[in-house]
Amino acid sequence: MRRTGDLKLIQELNRFIILDTIRQFGPISRSDIAKKQGISPTTVTSAVNELIRDGMVAEDGTGESKGGRKPIMVRFCPDGKFLIGVSITNTAITIAEMNLEAATKQKKIYPVKAGLVSDLIIQYVLDSIGDFLQSVDDVSRCLGISIIAPGIVDAASGVIRFNSKLRLHDVPLKDMAEERFGLNTWLDNDANAIALAEKNFGGGLNADNLLFVTVGEGVGSGLVVNGSIFRGSRGGAGEFGHTTVDRSGMRCDCGNVGCLENYVAWPAIYSGILSAVTRGKETLVMDLADGDMTRITFDVFRQALHQGDQVCQDIVDEIASYMSIGIVNLVNLFNPSLIILGGEMIRDNQVLFERIQKQVMAQAMGTMVEGLEFRPTVLGADFEVKAAAAVLLQDVFHFSL
Ligand SMILES: [Zn+2]
């Protein structure tokens, strides 16, 4: 039995190496694939036939003859199969049909009503996927569903271990989705998945040690260490928002005091603005929100900041200072070569980005910051579903685009 298993694994592995060779170098002839990868021509031929049958590869004209018949070329068909990417956040479920290059073919956003937590949110996620699948042409071409979610996620067993805001404990979402839709399903933590997408699709920097840090409604991070996502023993690694920056600070939902998230995420910014207003400070934020506290959003904050509002600048100084403390700790602990900053707070906020970069470079250990690069996220508006796609494509094909 063992031998058959090994043989099957080798065939499968060869098939993916061949597919990836066609993807990277196609149009390419079968004999050139064999030469490039040192795989026998017979194996290449049978794998290519299978890939053509699956719609992932197509024949594409003839190449130059090197004596004898002109070789038939084959190329990769990224639209031959698709996957369903799903992103769960506290405010919306985003679902997209994506091709094998993580390009979005169609996307729908299902808003999450306030108070939709626990079993209800899980039911809503599954119902939304069910609704979305109605709009998909041919489910038999679907490779599977890849779901990303905030909180502590055990990717290996496909279980959401813990999410305080959505009140989730030990939810076997992978099994639930597989049972209901009959499609292979992947589940991972959102920040981990984004870190992976940044590594695999993020512009070829190919950093094997990178930190992705996100600041928005909350704070999260994904750590790529020696080329792989660093998960910790229960899938909980990367809870950057709950690292301590003040030992006598504010009490946090997690039970500790002085957690980073409570100083830099949106609720903290919002209450910072309100307290400045109550103290009688002049701020453009109130004008931009027409005097209505409930209309103060990220965009309003950003706009006021761009117009040089002092209250907002002070808040950005404060965020930069707390974020830098946290990131310096990560730099000294993990010695990354690349730090990627993302999330609503960083988006279109060059001032904050530069301040964090400057402070980290000044405060982390000298050897650690030699050659250390900072950059904003490059995944664009579809970053969540791209991240979901990265998890599946990495697992199935080991694709780096
Ligand atoms: Zn905490």
Residues whose N, C-alpha, C, O or C-beta is under 5 A from the ligand:
A	BS01	ZN	G241 H242 C252 D253 C254 N256 C259
